[in-house]
Amino acid sequence: MGILLGTTLVLISLGVLVYPFISSRGYTLAGDPAVERLRVARMRAYRQIADLEGDYQAGDLTEQDYELQLRELRLTAARIMQREEQLGAIVSDADALEREIEAARRGMVGTPEGGDTIR
């Protein structure tokens, strides 16, 4: 009985581990695919900027080449951000904070613990 139970547990464990590799179903991201592609492109541009700075620090680029490539990459990142803003994908930290505060205020009922009233 113990051997049968152990074998069953091993087979179930192997099935759980192997299933993602043999499954033909692709995984999708929860957000809008266009927004996700823009986010990935923006992160790629940031990574290229970091790589460029590393190359310049290592002495692999002249200052003129560095400045030219840096300007191009920054423009690329700015264009991507503009497109994200047009799609409404970027919410500023201040806007997000204001929404959280407003939601917290709506959730408050009565007076706070200290007895003061909220105006």
C-alpha positions in Angstrom: 0.0 0.0 0.0 2.8 2.4 0.9 4.6 1.7 -2.4 1.4 2.4 -4.4 0.9 5.7 -2.6 4.5 6.7 -3.1 4.4 5.8 -6.8 1.2 7.8 -7.3 2.7 10.9 -5.6 5.8 10.7 -7.7 3.8 10.4 -10.9 1.6 13.3 -10.0 4.6 15.4 -9.1 6.3 14.6 -12.4 3.1 15.4 -14.3 2.9 18.8 -12.6 6.5 19.6 -13.4 6.5 18.4 -17.0 3.1 19.8 -18.0 4.2 23.3 -18.8 6.9 22.0 -21.2 4.6 19.7 -23.2 1.5 22.0 -23.1 0.8 23.6 -26.5 -1.1 26.4 -25.0 0.8 29.7 -25.1 0.8 32.1 -22.2 -0.5 35.6 -22.7 0.0 38.7 -20.6 -3.0 40.1 -18.8 -2.6 43.6 -20.4 -3.2 45.0 -23.9 -0.7 43.4 -26.3 0.1 46.8 -27.9 0.9 48.3 -24.5 3.0 45.4 -23.5 5.0 45.6 -26.7 5.6 49.3 -26.1 6.7 48.6 -22.5 9.1 45.9 -23.7 10.5 48.3 -26.4 11.0 51.0 -23.7 12.8 48.6 -21.4 15.0 47.5 -24.3 15.9 51.1 -25.0 16.8 51.7 -21.4 18.9 48.6 -21.5 20.7 49.8 -24.6 21.4 53.1 -22.9 22.9 51.3 -19.9 25.0 49.1 -22.2 26.1 52.2 -24.1 27.2 53.9 -20.9 29.1 50.8 -19.9 30.9 50.8 -23.3 31.8 54.5 -22.9 33.1 54.0 -19.4 35.2 51.1 -20.6 36.7 53.3 -23.3 35.2 51.3 -26.2 33.5 54.5 -27.6 34.7 57.9 -28.4 32.8 60.8 -26.7 31.4 61.9 -30.0 30.0 58.4 -30.8 28.7 58.1 -27.3 26.8 61.4 -27.4 25.3 60.6 -30.8 24.1 57.2 -29.9 22.9 58.4 -26.5 20.8 61.1 -28.1 19.3 58.6 -30.6 18.4 56.1 -27.8 16.9 58.9 -25.6 14.8 60.1 -28.6 13.6 56.5 -29.2 12.7 56.0 -25.5 10.8 59.4 -25.5 8.8 58.4 -28.7 7.9 55.1 -27.1 6.8 56.9 -23.9 4.7 59.4 -25.9 2.9 56.4 -27.6 2.3 54.8 -24.2 0.8 58.0 -22.9 -1.4 58.2 -26.0 -2.7 54.7 -25.2 -3.1 55.6 -21.5 -0.5 53.1 -20.4 1.6 55.3 -18.2 0.0 56.7 -15.0 2.2 59.1 -13.1 3.1 58.3 -9.5 1.2 61.4 -8.3 -2.0 60.3 -10.1 -1.8 56.8 -8.7 -1.2 58.2 -5.2 -4.1 60.6 -5.5 -6.4 57.7 -6.6 -5.3 55.6 -3.6 -5.9 58.5 -1.2 -9.4 59.1 -2.7 -10.2 55.4 -2.4 -9.1 55.4 1.2 -11.2 58.5 2.0 -14.3 56.9 0.5 -13.7 53.8 2.6 -13.6 55.8 5.9 -16.9 55.9 7.7 -17.5 58.1 10.8 -14.6 59.6 12.7 -11.1 58.4 13.0 -9.9 56.7 16.2 -8.7 60.0 17.7 -12.1 61.5 17.5 -11.2 64.2 15.1 -13.5 64.8 12.2 -12.2 64.7 8.6 -12.9 67.9 6.7 
